[in-house]
Amino acid sequence: MLDGIRFEETGKPAVIVATSSFVRLATSIKRSMNLEDLPLVAVSHPLGDQKVAAAKAQTVAEEIVNALID
C-alpha cells in the first residue's frame, strides 16, 4: 500500500493490489490520504503458496494493466 502511495505522490502510475480481506482498509487509507483515484484491484484471500498466488495474479493481470493505462 505504501509503495503505491509513494509512486502516486511522485506522479508514477500505480495500482494497489489487495486481498479481499483488506479492500476496506485499503479504501479507507486511500480516502484518508485524498487518493480516491488511485486504482485498487482485489484478489481473493488468502494468497496461498507461490503457485496459488501466481494463479491468482494471472486472474487480475489484465485488470491491473488496464488500471495503469486508463
N, C-alpha and C positions, 0 to 999 in steps of 0.2 A: 504494500500500500504506500509506504513512504517513498519508495523509489519512483512509483508512478506520479506521485505528487511533486517530487523534485523535478522530474522530467517535464511535467506540465508547467511548472513555475519558470523553467528555463526556455520554454517555447518548443520543446521537443515533443513530438507526438507520443502519447502513452495510452495504454489501456490497462485498467485494473482487472485482474482475474482473481476471483474469489470463489471459494466453495459455497454451496448453497447455505451452509450454516452461518456464513459470515457476510452475506449480502446486506442484511440490515445494518450491521456495524459499518461496513464499507460505505454504504449510502449515507449514514449519519455523519461519518467523518468527512465525506465529500461535501455535504451541506454545510457543516460547521466551518469548513475552510473555503467556502464560496467557490467550489469546483464542481458544481452540478453538471457541467457539460463534459466532465471527464468520463469517458466511456467505462462501463462496468460489464464484464462478461462473467457469467456464473457457470460453474461446473458442479456436478453432483459431489456431495460429501459422503464419505471421506475420499481423499485422492487414492489411497491404497498404495500398493508397491509400485516400483518403477514401471512395470509392464502395464498395470491398470491405469496409472497416471498418464502414460503415453497414449493409451487408447482414448482416454477422456480428453486429452489435449487435441487429438485429431477431430473430435466431435465439435470443438469450438474454434478450431483454427481459422476457418473461413470468416466466422463472426468477428474474430479479433482483427484480421486483416481489413475487413470492411469498416470496422470502427476506426482504424488508423487512417484510412484513405477518405473517409467521408468528411 
